[in-house]
Amino acid sequence: MIAAAAEKSPEREAEESNPRAEAFLDIICRVPAGEVEAALSACGIGPTAEVAELVLKSCECYKRPKSAVRFFRWAGLSLSHTAYAWNLLVDILGKAAMFEPMWDAIRSMHQEGGGRLVSVATFASVFASYCASGNLKDAIAALDVMDRYGLKPDAVALNSLLSAICRVEGRAQAAHDVFERTKATIPPDADTFAILLEACEKEGNAMRAKSVFGEMVVRVGWDAANVPAYDSFLSTLVRGGLFDEAFKFLQVMRSKGCLPGIKFFATAVDLVVLKRDYPNAVAIWNLMVSEAGLVPNFSMYNAMIGLYCNAGAMDYALGMLDEMPLNGVFANSVTYNTILEGFIKHCKAREAERFLTEMSKNEQLPTASNCAAAISLFFKEFNPSAAIDVWRCIVEHNITPAEDSAKELIAGLLDFGRLTEVERRADEMIDMRVELSRSTMDNMKRAFAKAQRHQSYDRIARRLKRHT
């Protein structure tokens, strides 16, 4: 429905369930279009300007444009329609691709309103309807006839047309052509360039983006409020693989007191994390938080924590974890497991053990893969009790799949000669329907035989056979 025609007033909000409007809509929905006016006249209810607006902006009128026209004509016999109602009618007809009746309505609107009713909002609807139907030529032509209705095409009208064109997939070139044709007579503003740069971003045209950006700086200068333009421009460059060039432009913007918004920084963080570009990631993050004053979102925190963990900068990862709730962002299992994985990857067994305790306090469970890796690490670092604690967590919380963790636990316990513990944990594994591999069973058999505990192994083997 029409978005630019007018803001909804509190009064209009309050009348959303207006009984009179509901009665008219019931007739529009039930009665054939040719009989709508007779049915409305026979219902004994008179319209008001506010009720007419409510009816026309309903989705039912957009579904039944011919009935909407007849309601509009009937209501106009007893009241003067508002500009909002006229714009709704134009929008209904345009969305239905009824373009000749749409122009008839605009002409009537101009005549009856003495030139006061037709506005840029009216033409914004026309542009959108033509573009939505794929008729860009007539949308562009509509800009040229605005003066017939007492309107001088200005930047607002141009921007409405460019936005409508750019909403059509693959039409960035058409929008750029309109801009080139009109810029001598219709001075563009910051929004004009923001629209064009967003179109460049959508089509991934870094070359055109640089050209448009350069012209923007010449025509409208540097403006700290023009964040969407800076966002789109820099995002186009980094997505096109021109990260170094984007960073140079970013430094120039910074020197002019202008910075992009969270959209660009989110894109940039994703890219540097993907490239594991640690120095640039830190620089971008500091610029975003310290200078731009932007609050990172959950995905950005997780991405940076992952980068820190890959680089072994675990203190920085923990610092970010502590910082997250201060910005209203709360870590989840992915965040915690990323940090745990970092400790394990860099063989920080003590830190991993402490962090597992913190995870437990915060009711965050380790993943099955992290459990297996942690058990292996703890045995290598001669800490079997920590490995057993991880297994207890697996049993208590039924963390699956547990096969890898079971294999690591049995292997570690066998290396330490803790056969009684092996018996106990093997029974748990069998009860949990954890599959013990042939190699694990062979290792157990050799260890129990060496210790002259054949009966213990045989009992485990029989239990395993019964449960498979």
C-alpha positions in Angstrom: 0.0 0.0 0.0 1.0 3.6 -0.4 3.7 4.6 2.1 4.5 8.1 1.1 1.0 9.6 1.0 0.7 10.5 4.7 1.5 9.5 8.2 -1.2 7.7 10.1 -2.6 9.9 12.8 -3.6 8.7 16.2 -7.2 9.2 15.2 -6.7 6.9 12.2 -5.1 4.3 14.4 -8.1 4.5 16.7 -10.6 4.0 13.9 -8.9 0.8 12.6 -12.0 -1.2 13.8 -14.5 1.5 13.0 -18.0 -0.2 12.7 -19.0 2.1 9.8 -15.9 1.3 7.9 -16.4 -2.4 8.6 -20.0 -2.1 7.2 -18.7 -0.5 4.0 -16.0 -3.1 3.6 -18.5 -5.9 4.0 -20.5 -4.5 1.1 -17.3 -4.1 -1.0 -16.3 -7.7 -0.3 -19.8 -9.3 -0.9 -21.4 -7.3 -3.7 -20.3 -7.4 -7.4 -18.4 -4.2 -8.4 -21.2 -3.0 -10.7 -23.7 -3.1 -7.8 -21.5 -1.6 -5.0 -22.9 2.0 -5.3 -26.5 0.9 -5.1 -25.7 -1.3 -2.1 -23.9 1.5 -0.3 -26.8 3.9 -0.9 -29.3 1.3 0.3 -27.4 0.6 3.6 -28.5 3.8 5.2 -25.1 4.8 6.5 -23.3 7.9 5.4 -19.5 8.2 5.0 -17.1 10.6 6.6 -13.7 11.7 5.3 -11.9 9.7 8.0 -14.0 6.5 7.3 -13.3 6.9 3.6 -9.6 6.8 4.3 -10.0 3.7 6.5 -11.9 1.9 3.8 -9.5 2.8 1.0 -6.3 1.9 2.8 -7.7 -1.6 3.6 -6.2 -4.6 1.8 -9.7 -5.4 0.6 -9.8 -2.3 -1.6 -6.4 -3.2 -3.0 -7.8 -6.6 -3.9 -10.9 -5.1 -5.5 -9.8 -1.9 -7.3 -13.0 -1.5 -9.3 -15.1 -1.7 -6.2 -12.8 0.7 -4.5 -13.3 3.2 -7.3 -17.1 2.9 -7.0 -16.9 3.4 -3.2 -14.7 6.5 -3.7 -17.2 7.9 -6.3 -20.2 7.2 -4.0 -18.5 8.7 -0.9 -17.5 11.8 -3.0 -21.2 12.6 -3.5 -21.6 13.6 0.1 -18.1 14.8 1.1 -14.8 16.2 -0.1 -12.1 13.6 -0.2 -8.8 14.4 1.6 -5.5 14.4 -0.2 -4.7 11.1 1.6 -7.8 9.5 0.2 -7.0 10.7 -3.3 -3.5 9.3 -3.0 -4.8 6.0 -1.8 -7.1 5.8 -4.9 -4.2 6.6 -7.2 -2.1 3.9 -5.4 -4.9 1.3 -5.6 -5.3 1.8 -9.4 -1.5 1.9 -10.0 -0.9 -1.3 -8.0 -3.6 -3.0 -10.1 -1.8 -1.7 -13.3 -5.0 0.3 -14.2 -2.8 3.1 -15.5 -5.4 5.0 -17.6 -7.9 5.2 -14.7 -5.0 6.2 -12.5 -4.1 9.2 -14.6 -7.8 10.1 -14.8 -7.9 10.1 -11.0 -4.8 12.4 -10.9 -6.3 14.8 -13.4 -9.6 14.9 -11.4 -7.5 15.3 -8.2 -5.7 18.3 -9.8 -8.9 20.0 -11.0 -11.0 19.5 -7.9 -8.2 20.5 -5.5 -7.3 23.6 -7.4 -3.8 22.3 -7.8 -3.4 21.7 -4.0 -4.1 18.0 -3.8 -1.5 16.5 -6.2 1.9 16.2 -4.5 5.2 14.5 -4.7 3.6 11.7 -2.7 1.2 11.1 -5.5 4.0 10.8 -8.1 6.0 8.6 -5.7 3.1 6.1 -5.9 3.0 6.4 -9.7 6.7 5.7 -10.0 6.4 2.7 -7.7 3.5 1.2 -9.5 5.1 1.6 -13.0 8.4 0.1 -11.8 6.6 -2.8 -10.0 4.9 -3.7 -13.3 8.3 -3.5 -15.1 7.3 -0.4 -17.0 10.4 1.8 -16.3 10.0 3.9 -19.4 6.6 5.3 -18.3 7.8 5.7 -14.7 10.6 7.9 -16.0 8.2 9.8 -18.3 6.0 10.5 -15.3 8.8 12.6 -13.8 8.8 14.8 -16.9 5.0 15.6 -16.7 5.0 16.7 -13.0 5.0 20.4 -14.0 1.6 19.9 -15.7 0.2 19.4 -12.2 1.9 22.4 -10.7 4.9 20.4 -9.3 8.5 21.2 -10.1 10.6 18.0 -10.1 13.0 18.3 -7.2 15.5 16.0 -5.4 12.7 14.4 -3.4 10.8 13.4 -6.6 14.0 12.2 -8.2 14.9 10.1 -5.2 11.4 8.6 -5.2 11.9 7.6 -8.8 15.4 6.3 -8.3 14.3 4.2 -5.3 11.4 2.7 -7.3 13.7 1.8 -10.1 16.4 0.3 -7.8 13.8 -1.9 -6.2 13.6 -3.8 -9.5 16.3 -6.4 -9.7 19.1 -5.6 -12.1 18.0 -2.0 -12.9 20.9 -0.1 -11.3 22.1 1.0 -14.7 18.6 2.5 -15.5 18.7 4.4 -12.3 22.2 5.7 -13.1 21.1 6.8 -16.5 18.1 8.8 -15.1 20.5 10.5 -12.7 22.9 11.4 -15.5 20.1 12.8 -17.6 18.5 14.9 -14.8 21.4 16.0 -12.6 21.8 19.3 -14.6 18.2 20.3 -14.0 17.4 18.6 -10.7 20.2 19.2 -8.2 20.8 15.9 -6.4 21.1 15.7 -2.6 22.8 13.4 -0.2 19.9 10.9 -0.4 20.2 10.7 -4.2 23.8 9.5 -3.8 22.9 7.1 -1.0 20.3 5.5 -3.3 22.7 5.1 -6.2 25.5 3.7 -3.9 23.1 1.2 -2.5 22.2 0.1 -6.1 26.0 -0.2 -6.7 26.3 -2.4 -3.6 23.4 -4.7 -4.7 25.0 -5.3 -8.1 28.5 -5.4 -6.8 29.8 -2.7 -9.1 32.8 -1.3 -7.3 34.0 0.8 -10.3 30.7 2.7 -10.5 30.5 3.0 -6.8 33.8 4.9 -6.8 32.6 7.2 -9.5 29.3 7.9 -7.7 31.1 8.5 -4.4 33.6 10.9 -6.0 30.8 12.9 -7.5 28.9 12.9 -4.2 31.9 14.4 -2.4 32.2 17.2 -5.1 28.4 18.0 -5.2 27.3 17.7 -1.5 30.5 17.5 0.4 31.2 15.5 3.5 28.4 15.1 5.9 28.6 13.0 9.1 24.8 12.3 8.8 25.2 10.6 5.4 25.9 7.2 7.0 23.9 5.1 4.5 26.0 6.4 1.6 29.3 5.6 3.4 27.9 2.2 4.5 27.0 1.2 0.9 30.2 2.5 -0.6 32.6 0.8 1.7 30.6 -2.4 1.8 30.7 -2.5 -2.0 34.5 -2.3 -1.9 35.1 -4.9 0.7 32.6 -7.3 -0.9 34.5 -6.8 -4.1 37.7 -7.8 -2.5 39.1 -4.3 -2.4 39.7 -4.3 1.3 42.9 -2.2 1.3 41.2 0.4 -0.9 38.2 0.4 1.4 40.4 0.9 4.4 42.1 3.9 2.7 38.8 5.5 2.0 37.8 4.8 5.6 40.8 6.7 6.9 39.9 9.7 4.6 36.3 9.6 5.9 37.7 9.5 9.5 39.8 12.6 8.8 36.7 14.4 7.6 34.7 13.5 10.8 32.5 11.0 8.8 32.2 7.4 9.6 30.0 4.5 8.3 27.4 2.7 10.4 27.1 -0.8 11.8 26.2 -2.3 8.4 29.6 -1.7 7.0 31.4 -2.7 10.2 29.5 -5.9 10.3 30.5 -6.7 6.7 34.1 -5.7 7.4 34.4 -7.8 10.5 33.0 -10.9 8.7 35.5 -10.4 5.9 38.6 -9.9 8.1 37.6 -12.8 10.3 37.2 -15.0 7.2 40.6 -13.9 6.1 42.0 -14.3 9.6 43.4 -10.8 9.2 44.1 -10.2 12.9 45.7 -6.7 12.7 43.0 -5.2 10.5 40.2 -6.8 12.5 41.5 -5.2 15.7 41.9 -1.8 14.0 38.3 -2.0 12.6 36.9 -3.1 15.9 38.5 -0.3 17.8 37.4 2.3 15.2 33.9 1.0 15.4 33.6 1.0 19.2 35.9 3.8 20.3 35.4 6.4 17.5 32.1 5.6 15.9 30.5 4.7 19.2 28.6 1.8 17.7 27.5 -1.3 19.7 28.5 -4.6 18.1 25.9 -7.2 17.7 26.0 -10.9 18.8 27.3 -12.2 15.5 30.1 -9.7 15.5 31.2 -10.5 19.0 31.2 -14.2 18.2 33.2 -13.6 15.0 35.9 -11.6 16.8 36.0 -14.0 19.7 36.6 -16.8 17.2 39.4 -14.8 15.6 41.1 -14.1 18.9 40.8 -17.8 19.9 42.4 -18.9 16.6 45.2 -16.4 17.1 45.7 -17.6 20.7 44.8 -14.2 22.2 42.7 -15.8 24.8 42.8 -12.9 27.3 41.2 -10.7 24.6 38.6 -13.3 23.9 37.7 -13.5 27.7 37.7 -9.7 27.8 35.1 -9.6 25.0 33.0 -12.3 26.8 32.9 -10.0 29.9 32.1 -7.0 27.8 29.2 -8.5 26.0 26.5 -8.1 28.7 27.6 -4.5 29.3 26.3 -3.8 25.7 23.2 -5.8 26.1 24.6 -8.8 24.2 24.5 -12.2 25.8 26.8 -15.1 25.1 25.4 -18.5 24.2 26.7 -22.0 23.9 28.5 -21.1 20.6 30.4 -18.3 22.3 31.5 -20.4 25.2 32.4 -23.4 23.1 34.5 -21.2 20.8 36.6 -20.0 23.8 36.8 -23.5 25.2 38.0 -24.8 21.8 40.6 -22.0 21.8 42.0 -23.1 25.1 42.2 -26.7 24.0 43.7 -25.8 20.6 46.5 -23.9 22.3 47.0 -26.6 24.9 46.0 -24.4 27.9 44.8 -27.3 30.1 44.5 -25.4 33.4 42.6 -22.5 31.7 40.3 -25.0 29.9 39.5 -26.7 33.2 38.7 -23.4 34.9 36.6 -22.4 31.9 34.6 -25.6 32.0 33.8 -24.8 35.6 32.6 -21.3 34.5 30.5 -22.9 31.7 28.8 -25.2 34.2 28.0 -22.2 36.5 26.5 -20.4 33.6 24.5 -23.5 32.5 26.4 -23.8 29.2 27.3 -27.2 28.0 30.4 -28.2 26.0 29.9 -29.7 22.6 30.6 -33.4 22.0 33.7 -32.5 20.0 35.0 -30.2 22.7 34.4 -32.9 25.3 36.5 -35.4 23.4 39.3 -32.9 22.7 39.3 -31.8 26.4 39.5 -35.3 27.7 42.5 -36.0 25.3 44.2 -32.8 26.5 43.7 -33.4 30.2 45.3 -36.9 29.9 48.2 -35.5 27.9 48.7 -32.9 30.7 48.5 -35.7 33.4 45.2 -34.6 34.8 42.9 -37.7 34.7 40.6 -36.3 37.3 39.7 -33.4 35.0 39.1 -35.8 32.1 36.8 -37.9 34.3 34.9 -34.7 35.3 34.3 -34.0 31.6 32.9 -37.5 31.2 30.6 -37.0 34.2 29.3 -33.9 32.5 28.6 -36.0 29.4 26.7 -38.6 31.4 24.7 -36.1 33.5 23.6 -34.0 30.5 23.5 -36.8 27.9 25.8 -35.0 25.5 25.8 -36.9 22.3 27.4 -38.3 20.2 29.7 -39.6 23.0 31.7 -42.2 21.1 34.8 -40.1 20.6 34.8 -39.0 24.2 34.4 -42.6 25.3 37.3 -43.7 23.2 39.6 -40.9 24.6 38.5 -41.6 28.2 39.2 -45.4 27.9 42.5 -44.8 26.2 43.6 -42.3 28.8 42.6 -44.4 31.8 44.3 -47.5 30.3 47.5 -45.4 29.9 47.3 -44.5 33.6 46.6 -48.1 34.6 43.3 -47.2 36.2 41.5 -50.4 35.3 38.8 -50.2 38.1 37.9 -46.8 36.7 37.8 -48.3 33.2 35.3 -50.9 34.4 33.1 -48.3 36.0 33.1 -46.0 33.0 32.7 -48.9 30.5 29.5 -49.9 32.3 28.2 -46.3 32.0 29.0 -46.3 28.3 27.2 -49.6 27.7 24.1 -48.3 29.7 24.2 -45.2 27.6 24.3 -47.3 24.4 27.6 -45.7 23.5 29.3 -47.8 20.8 32.8 -49.0 21.9 35.0 -49.5 18.8 36.9 -52.8 18.2 40.2 -51.0 18.7 39.0 -49.7 22.1 37.9 -53.2 23.1 41.2 -54.7 21.9 43.2 -52.2 24.0 41.0 -53.1 27.0 41.5 -56.8 26.5 45.3 -56.5 26.4 45.4 -54.2 29.5 43.1 -56.5 31.6 45.0 -59.6 30.5 48.3 -58.0 31.5 46.9 -57.3 34.9 45.5 -60.9 35.2 41.9 -59.6 35.3 40.5 -61.6 32.5 37.1 -62.0 34.2 36.6 -58.3 34.4 37.2 -57.9 30.7 35.0 -60.9 29.9 32.1 -59.4 31.9 32.4 -56.1 30.0 32.5 -57.9 26.7 29.4 -60.0 27.5 27.4 -56.9 28.6 28.5 -55.1 25.4 27.4 -58.1 23.3 24.0 -58.2 25.0 23.4 -54.5 24.3 24.3 -54.5 20.7 
